[in-house]
């Protein structure tokens, strides 16, 4: 499971703020709505959620395979930031 953004298309007004703050290039704008186009590249920092004026973005644990050095992952009931070395593991749930 990876901590990634999701978009409520009904709330998104296409302001593009989330795409602009996404350093990893995870998000794009398509047909006037934000889209999580490349979830594997997400750093799980939730900047997109913080800047959304419509509250159309939120972070969720999503089942996926991918590069575990990018973002936050959960395996076997434990979560950890993939790119931060030396951090203690955090219990989920």
C-alpha positions in Angstrom: 0.0 0.0 0.0 1.3 3.5 -0.9 0.2 6.8 0.6 -0.9 8.7 -2.5 -3.3 11.5 -3.4 -6.8 11.0 -4.8 -8.9 13.6 -6.5 -12.6 14.2 -6.1 -13.4 15.3 -9.7 -16.8 16.7 -8.7 -15.0 19.2 -6.4 -11.9 20.0 -8.6 -12.2 23.4 -10.3 -9.0 22.9 -12.4 -7.1 25.7 -10.7 -3.8 23.7 -11.4 -2.3 24.6 -7.9 -1.8 21.0 -7.0 0.1 20.3 -10.3 2.3 23.4 -9.8 3.4 22.3 -6.3 4.0 18.6 -7.2 7.7 18.4 -7.4 7.6 14.7 -8.4 5.4 15.3 -11.5 2.7 12.9 -10.2 -0.2 15.1 -11.1 -1.4 16.6 -14.3 -4.5 18.5 -15.5 -6.7 16.8 -18.0 -10.0 18.2 -19.3 -10.0 20.8 -16.5 -9.6 18.2 -13.7 -6.5 17.2 -11.7 -5.4 13.6 -12.4 -3.0 11.4 -10.5 -1.3 10.3 -13.7 2.0 8.8 -12.2 1.3 7.6 -8.6 4.6 5.6 -8.5 6.5 8.9 -8.6 4.6 10.4 -5.7 6.7 11.5 -2.7 3.7 11.2 -0.3 4.3 14.7 1.1 0.6 15.9 0.6 1.6 19.3 -0.7 -1.2 19.0 -3.3 -3.8 18.5 -0.5 -2.6 21.5 1.4 -2.9 23.9 -1.6 -6.2 22.8 -2.9 -8.8 25.6 -2.4 -11.7 23.3 -3.2 -10.6 20.4 -0.8 -10.8 18.1 -3.8 -7.5 16.3 -2.9 -6.9 13.9 -0.1 -4.3 11.2 0.7 -5.3 7.6 0.9 -3.5 4.2 1.2 -3.7 2.7 -2.3 -2.8 -0.9 -3.2 0.0 -0.8 -5.8 3.4 -2.1 -6.8 6.3 0.2 -7.5 9.5 1.9 -6.4 9.6 1.7 -2.6 12.3 4.4 -2.4 9.7 7.1 -3.3 7.0 8.0 -0.9 5.4 6.2 2.1 4.6 2.5 2.0 2.8 0.1 4.3 3.7 -3.6 4.4 2.8 -6.0 7.2 1.1 -3.3 9.4 4.0 -0.9 9.4 4.5 2.3 7.5 7.7 4.2 6.7 8.9 7.1 4.6 10.9 5.5 1.7 13.3 8.3 1.1 14.1 9.4 4.7 17.0 7.4 6.1 17.2 6.8 9.9 13.5 7.5 10.6 11.8 5.1 13.1 9.0 3.1 11.7 5.4 4.3 12.5 2.6 2.0 13.5 -0.5 2.2 11.2 -4.0 1.7 12.6 
